[in-house]
């Protein structure tokens, strides 16, 4: 006899704890503007809930069709696009990147100095496509604010500016040293933006057109893209920045946002907007071995390969990371081809399953797929930075606590 209020092995009463927890601890105290959460299991959306505001200044309630900046949750999309091309024989993972970007043949590693006067030393081996997919390329991000190399990224505005394009990014990176020799360490970086450049080069299509034709249209992702059309503006959320004292201030007004214009820089590392329904379609395809509602975006074995831990010797992130920032807790997590991968549940300090994979975005969005439980969770909000509150870990505890 089925248990009351249980759907697909999940207790709806226990899932409701998520809504009350977010309300009591984050939304009512003014720490978060609002949130939309979705939990699916065995291919069925079991629970979805919109709460709080999508735009505090205009007093607009969050909705299930609210459009969010997903920032680095763009990275898994770009990684899938790249691996679609891998399945077509367009490249091999151990191909040197300079095979496709000839100017990168002589990249070197930072030794001393500051921009523009760097002292460098040779790499121990050439950067490969696999290094880009695993963030072991030697590239970095300017916002990490850790080294002389990322200081140069900031000066050259390589994290994104009004004048940056994918071609300019690749050109400017040609003249900068790597943080370390490829394959020797892990560091969150513009690697996935370079993958976006390679998708364009290998497919002979602009990145936005490629995504639309090969991922968004097949999956029915009608609200996902690099800009917000005028017809969808009413559903576009405001984005906020955390302030001392656990308050927040407006960071990006949806009525004046750069997302309203066609971008010059198609950032495969962080440029997309999406809704919870759209991103669920993408994540559900991953959970179902690469297929959703009869449309296959990636092969089953390719996806199995992508969600394996590709860090050398099956190590986890604390062992290899040289930076202090990631969109996942380091402990007990490795990294695949575009996703973090849970390698040790106890070490991770968070309930879950070995093999759970996913990623998050700078404005605190997050998704994960638990293949053992056949479960997908997507969380959307708009607060920067994503490291402000431990919501992701709390969400995992509450979702897994609802399994019966």
Secondary structure as UniProt FT lines:
FT   TURN            4..5
FT   STRAND          6..7
FT   TURN            8..9
FT   STRAND          10..11
FT   HELIX           12..22
FT   HELIX           23..27
FT   TURN            28..30
FT   STRAND          34..41
FT   TURN            42..43
FT   STRAND          44..55
FT   TURN            56..59
FT   STRAND          60..61
FT   TURN            64..65
FT   STRAND          67..69
FT   HELIX           71..74
FT   HELIX           75..87
FT   TURN            88..89
FT   TURN            93..94
FT   HELIX           97..99
FT   HELIX           102..106
FT   STRAND          108..114
FT   TURN            115..116
FT   STRAND          117..122
FT   HELIX           129..134
FT   HELIX           142..144
FT   HELIX           148..155
FT   TURN            156..159
FT   TURN            162..163
FT   HELIX           166..174
FT   TURN            182..183
FT   HELIX           191..203
FT   HELIX           207..211
FT   HELIX           212..216
FT   HELIX           217..219
FT   TURN            222..223
FT   HELIX           230..235
FT   STRAND          239..243
FT   TURN            244..246
FT   STRAND          247..252
FT   TURN            254..256
FT   HELIX           258..260
FT   TURN            268..270
FT   STRAND          273..274
FT   HELIX           276..287
FT   TURN            288..289
FT   STRAND          291..292
FT   TURN            293..294
FT   STRAND          295..296
FT   HELIX           300..306
FT   HELIX           312..314
FT   HELIX           317..320
FT   TURN            331..332
FT   STRAND          333..335
FT   STRAND          340..342
FT   HELIX           345..348
FT   TURN            354..355
FT   STRAND          357..360
FT   TURN            362..363
FT   STRAND          366..370
FT   TURN            371..374
FT   STRAND          375..380
FT   STRAND          383..384
FT   TURN            386..387
FT   HELIX           391..401
//
